[in-house]
Amino acid sequence: MVGMLLNAGRSNGRGGRRTSIQSPPQVLSSVPLLVYEYEDPAVVHPAGSTPTAAAKMLMYSLPERSIVYTHDSRPQAMEGNFFSTPQGWLVILGQVTSEASMWHPLTGETITLPPIHDDHYIPTNCKCLLTHNSAAHPDCAVVLLDVADPLMWFCRVNGGADRRWGQHTYDIGDYEFLDEFRTPSTPTKKVIGSVAALKGKLHFCFMESHQNRMCVVDLDFPSDHGHPPTVEFHEFDVSPEFGIKFPDGICSIHLVESMDELFAVCVFYVGFDPTNVSAARIFKMEDSCGEETVAWHRVDDIGDRAFLLTGTNMATWCSASTNNLKGSTLYFFLDFLLGDRDLYIYDVQEQSMETVQVHDQLDSKVVHTEPYWINVPPF
């Protein structure tokens, strides 16, 4: 299937991309950071108006176990519509211009991306990721996925004048709703949920006819500008080990790429109560996808690693020991709770859980997007 051509980029003539250094705020040295953008309950908006931006930002440092930033606005370097990626880079789109760039929160390096024009609207709550761990990889691409509609946008990070944005509408089936639960605003088309990038390809899980399925996505950027960027979806069955002996109730799945390995973290809840976690299990994908089936096996230890899970920016990871954390742990929150105040820490080996209250904004309303991580994995 062919993506829609958006625009071409410009090069600095040397590395195929324009770069600069913008010193990052000191607070970002405390990564991993759990970031909340929320509306102050004391702020009154005119009748009929809709808030367009967060009134406040709060950052919680995981290594320091404390709030390190709380302010009425974002740090200056993070202005615009920006998206955190599991690979550490922030992708920033201009709010009133077509400019696009990537910015590294530790080094301050900025990479200019091709502009995106107004007729290609990108929502503010997209999932965003890079296809490779290193932005310097010649084939590295940035991908944005709409969380409401089956749309994706993508472009190469490197390549100078050869860089151009592609847009693609995909189809992975329809949601299954009983007629009595449908409304005119009920979404019909499924969207990509948990997704991760492994060695240049996107991987995501989905359900088809009540069976777990896996899809691998290839992006192609033809050198001939007469041919737009393209996307290919390859579907696979999932080995039985991935679906047996799950506890009864609902389950959320998070895909995590770590050290060129792909993991699926399954968080289970008691019955259909999304505030009551019963267990968590981790599966590791075999080294390569077979011709027809993706093989997974359960693991009980992920070593000196901590997996950081959220919704919109998927999942990332960090070294446990260098961040004053315990190894083989999961960090996640329940976005069903008012204010998203509680961070849950699950010990994979001991199968025990600790709850940490991150903030005390009882009446706050999260805006812009769900809480997300700013993190730079140790690649």
Steps between C-alpha positions, in 0.01 A plus 500: 500500500628846410533794741414858405789732417513805728817701443874487447767603749823696478850386582805660652699347214723292727312240704174519310324682785519838673602485866560750776544500876241650735602459863243289687348616831686366802188318618525258207822357640282317754361252247306277499227757556129431526326807357148624570334781312185604677246775532487705817150449648503866608521620138160597359454489123241710318173323427520290187878519475736200493842510669768457234803452721596379844493763772770326703776243462634269768807275469572214738856362500512124541864486625436776753149382593383860515340780299777700332294740291159659545414814309225681314667422167744265333876565491579732208676230296180290507263754348269393215327168448754243609500123529728291719649189338616175665845568350542823698453765232216753512327570168381861488245641256431871473160614630465790253765403244573192290839448663595158635808387687646247743669606823709293740423583866851420629736618226284785369558389139228612260435330164283690253230292332306586184210740572142377525242725338166599649299272273655199674371536853681287759315463835673598822463157663672278245726208584851578380812288457817459296563188295859465628666556838749744347376804311832490310406172331467574126158332484359645823149640462261681732143366514184664639188290560156653556344345813142560379508422127700248291746759369878522514763750387869425449822642359871425500718675754799508262529551128483874430292581193394136477304533823124533466198425711266217416144455623321167507154377591508137613233239567539235772130427541198636684422527869239251618223678688151380577243718326356623830839647592556681172451876466557734204842586646608140568822426306471217252851442367766350725817699556850381582525465876816371660788550257880487511785535252752220463793521257329739264153342495187581697339214694153501650244256637130489424202268527333339201207260542588473873854387416827679577674624187831675436576749226836621372506831310760588235552858386656576164629832372570479124786716377289593200286797605242391247411217737372590849601320822319172549391269784466122505323304776595135557272300731599192701334255733621493860630184665268334755740581786390864475138424572472217752417509871431871516306606814135578446415867448629784287862537393714781361798415279809718461776424250850601612815498288812465713854419386376375161249269670121528491293437811124495560395609847150382591334672798190320628211636704255325733182442304422816308625739769775717342608624844580154638819343360520123547826407324754591235682268264779557251553318171804525273477463123735256332784649298310508172150465369427169333330464169156478659530510879665735751642301791501637856613351829437617854788652702516554877805727507601796285829562684624850575213662316186689592215526248312831499147465365238753392235524235570766240876480482489123536785369715868559557767364734799601707790346687383430855831525687611829345166660590477382861227249410454131559548270199221295342233757579210657314386860548152592381189692595128446464372771270146413608556668836407863557808715457734208428669556835628151578808333358505121533828313542477127428782263600510231232689241705319547829163565331433782742386857443565839661292814447653849503289816501674733256300818566207628705306687233171335591284701262744534211394410150767356273507678162695478174582132554533231762797523739814393316868422553797706392779246506827428320571123495866389529548390140 
